[in-house]
Structures are given as C-alpha cells and as structure tokens.
Amino acid sequence: MEIHAEALLFDNDGTLVSSLESVDRCWTKWAHEYGITAEDFARVELHGRPAAEIAADLLPAGLVPEAVARIEALEVEDVAGSVVALPGTLALLAQLPPERWAVVTSATRRLAEARLDEVGIRPKTTVAADDITRGKPDPEPYLLAARQLGADPARCVVFEDAPAGLASGRAAGMRTVALTTTHRADELDADVVVTDLSAVSVQVTADGVTITAGA
C-alpha cells in the first residue's frame, strides 16, 4: 500500500522501541508495593495507556498522584540497558525531515525522553502524557501532534502497535499502520498491518512523505 502524507506520527513503546521486559518488571514491582492482586492487575489493559489512567483503574483516587510518580521513577531508573530500537526504526527516522514526524506517547515526557535517548532518537516534536487531558484511545494526543506540526489530520499517518493507539488515530481522522510487535494482526484494526518498521519505506517529496508499506 502507498500513502502520501504531510506528517508521520509514531507511538514510542512497541513501535519505535521495545521496553517490554522493563515495563513488565517495573509494573509488577509497583503492583506488589501497592498490594494489588494478580487478578486485579491482569484485568487492566496496560499497553498504550497513560500511567495515571491505569493507576486510577486500580487504586483509590487519593493514592493516584503518588502512585503515578512511583511508577515513573521505577521505569526511568530501569531504562539503562533495558530499551532497544525495534527493526527498521533508526533507518526510517534518519530519512525523515524533523518537521515531518513526531512521537506521540502515553508515557510521561521524562520517561519518553529517557527511553528515546537510550537508543539515540531525538525528535523535534513529542506529545507525551503531560501534554494532554485525555489519553489514547481519545484522539486528543494525535490531534495535538498534527497541530504542532502544522499538518492536516486527514493527511497524517499514525504508526501504532496497540489497539488503544490505533483507535486514537482513527478517531483523529488519520490513516493508520499497525505493527505486530506486541499484538496479533487479528487484534489490530488499521488500514495496513506490518511486522515492524523494516516493512515500511519512505520517499520525501516537496509537500510531504510517500509511504510504502508491505507485509
């Protein structure tokens, strides 16, 4: 499939980088510290959602700010040696002008920048959990990224690995490319589904980027 876009918007964890082992390790420790049972923890969708929303699903409201600060600290401390760039990520981003792409993540800015820096990715534009009032699957994060890049949402393409993120992109009126890095293809509702960013090629044009995505 070939898509022409003004801007490319990338989720981070599971799309650009993998930090799954770190995420599992930190959230398991966090849940133990707050006395959350395995059963309660298992019923909550973790991937692609802001920590504040996850904590709010599991804890009394009064504990949420402290709990969010704690999980952020645990994950930032665990970044070194625990984050790797996924296949195709660095080669693809190296071809894109800085004003044509952004990272749109459910992580806090502090955590997102730590993970990106670990693999040498330094985007000009990042939308993080700190910047929004409603996280994925709400369209707010992706609409904000398009606005910051000065791009028409209808001419943006979202790259995501999680159902919540894909729903966010669709709700924003954007085309979507799903990566099967953390979910099965049949769990992902997108315009095109690929294994990872190594299956995506780009050609920069005068008014945007032409994307070719294959299986």
C-alpha positions in Angstrom: 0.0 0.0 0.0 1.2 3.5 -0.9 0.1 6.5 1.2 1.0 10.1 0.7 1.1 12.1 4.0 2.0 15.5 5.3 3.3 14.1 8.6 4.1 10.7 10.2 3.1 10.2 13.8 4.7 7.4 15.8 3.8 5.8 19.1 7.0 5.0 21.0 7.0 1.8 23.1 6.2 -1.2 20.8 6.5 0.9 17.7 9.9 2.7 17.7 11.5 1.0 20.7 10.9 -2.1 22.8 10.9 -1.8 26.6 8.5 -4.7 27.3 10.7 -6.5 29.8 11.3 -3.3 31.7 7.6 -2.4 31.7 6.7 -5.8 33.0 9.4 -5.7 35.6 8.5 -2.2 36.9 4.7 -2.6 36.9 4.9 -5.9 38.6 7.1 -4.4 41.4 4.7 -1.4 41.5 1.6 -3.6 41.9 3.3 -5.6 44.7 4.2 -2.4 46.5 0.5 -1.2 46.4 -1.0 -4.5 47.3 -2.7 -5.0 44.0 -3.7 -8.7 43.4 -2.6 -10.5 40.3 -6.2 -10.9 39.4 -7.0 -7.2 39.6 -3.8 -6.3 37.7 -4.5 -8.8 34.9 -7.9 -7.3 34.1 -6.4 -3.9 33.3 -5.1 -3.0 29.9 -1.6 -1.7 30.3 -0.2 -1.2 26.9 -0.7 2.2 25.1 -2.4 3.9 28.0 -1.2 6.7 30.4 0.0 5.5 33.8 -2.4 7.9 35.5 -5.4 6.1 33.9 -4.0 2.7 34.8 -3.4 3.7 38.4 -6.9 5.2 38.6 -8.4 1.9 37.5 -6.6 0.1 40.3 -6.3 2.5 43.3 -8.4 5.0 45.3 -8.2 8.5 43.8 -6.2 9.8 46.7 -3.3 7.5 46.0 -3.1 8.0 42.3 -0.7 11.0 42.2 1.8 9.3 44.5 1.4 6.0 42.6 2.0 7.6 39.2 5.2 9.3 40.5 6.4 6.0 41.8 5.9 4.1 38.6 7.6 6.8 36.6 10.6 6.7 39.0 10.8 2.9 38.7 10.7 3.0 34.9 13.2 5.8 34.5 15.6 4.1 36.8 15.2 0.9 34.7 15.9 2.4 31.3 19.6 1.8 31.1 20.2 -1.4 29.1 16.5 -2.2 29.0 15.4 -0.4 25.8 16.3 -1.3 22.2 15.3 0.2 18.9 12.9 -2.1 17.0 13.9 -3.3 13.5 13.7 -0.5 10.9 13.2 2.3 13.3 16.6 4.1 13.1 16.9 3.7 9.3 13.4 5.1 8.7 13.6 8.1 11.0 17.0 9.0 9.5 15.3 9.6 6.2 12.6 12.0 7.6 12.9 15.7 7.9 12.4 16.7 11.6 9.4 18.8 10.8 7.6 15.8 9.1 7.3 13.5 12.1 6.5 13.4 15.8 6.4 10.9 18.7 3.0 10.5 20.4 3.4 8.5 23.6 1.3 7.6 26.6 4.4 7.8 28.8 5.3 11.0 30.7 7.8 13.3 28.9 10.5 12.4 31.4 10.2 8.7 30.7 9.7 9.0 27.0 12.8 11.1 26.5 14.8 8.7 28.7 13.8 5.8 26.5 14.3 7.6 23.3 17.7 8.9 24.4 18.8 5.4 25.3 18.6 4.4 21.6 19.7 7.8 20.2 16.3 9.1 19.0 15.8 12.8 19.5 12.6 14.0 17.9 11.9 17.7 17.3 8.2 17.2 18.4 7.0 14.9 21.1 3.5 14.7 22.6 3.5 13.0 26.0 1.1 12.2 28.8 1.9 15.6 30.4 0.7 17.5 27.4 -2.9 16.1 27.2 -6.0 15.8 29.3 -7.4 12.7 27.6 -5.1 9.8 26.6 -5.4 7.2 23.9 -7.9 5.9 22.7 -9.2 9.6 22.7 -8.0 11.4 19.6 -6.5 14.3 21.6 -2.8 13.2 21.5 -2.7 12.7 17.8 -4.7 15.9 17.0 -2.3 17.8 19.2 0.7 16.4 17.4 -0.8 17.3 14.0 -1.4 20.8 15.2 2.1 21.2 16.5 3.5 20.1 13.1 1.1 22.3 11.2 -0.3 19.3 9.4 -3.9 18.4 8.3 -5.0 15.5 10.5 -6.6 13.9 7.4 -3.1 13.8 5.8 -1.3 12.3 8.8 -0.4 8.7 9.2 -0.3 7.0 12.6 2.1 4.1 13.4 1.0 2.1 16.3 1.2 -1.4 17.9 -1.7 -1.1 20.4 -5.5 -1.2 19.9 -5.9 2.0 22.0 -3.4 3.9 19.9 -5.0 2.8 16.7 -8.4 3.8 17.9 -6.9 7.2 18.8 -5.5 7.7 15.3 -8.8 6.6 13.7 -10.8 8.9 15.9 -8.5 11.8 14.8 -9.4 11.1 11.2 -5.9 9.7 10.3 -4.7 6.8 8.3 -3.2 4.0 10.4 -0.4 1.5 10.1 -0.3 -1.3 12.7 2.8 -3.2 13.8 2.5 -6.7 15.1 5.3 -6.2 17.7 3.0 -6.6 20.7 -0.4 -7.8 19.4 -1.6 -10.3 16.8 -2.7 -9.0 13.5 -6.3 -10.0 14.1 -6.3 -7.8 17.2 -5.3 -4.7 15.2 -7.8 -2.5 13.3 -5.8 -0.5 10.8 -5.5 0.5 7.1 -2.4 -1.7 6.8 -0.7 -4.2 9.1 3.1 -4.8 9.0 5.5 -6.7 11.1 7.6 -3.7 12.1 9.1 -0.5 10.6 11.5 -2.6 8.5 8.5 -3.3 6.3 8.0 0.5 5.7 9.8 2.7 3.2 9.5 6.4 2.7 10.3 8.9 0.0 10.4 12.6 0.9 8.6 14.9 -1.5 8.2 18.6 -1.8 5.0 18.6 0.2 5.3 15.6 2.4 6.2 11.9 2.5 5.2 9.0 0.4 5.0 5.8 2.4 5.1 2.3 1.0 4.1 -0.4 3.5 4.2 -4.1 2.8 3.6 -7.2 4.9 
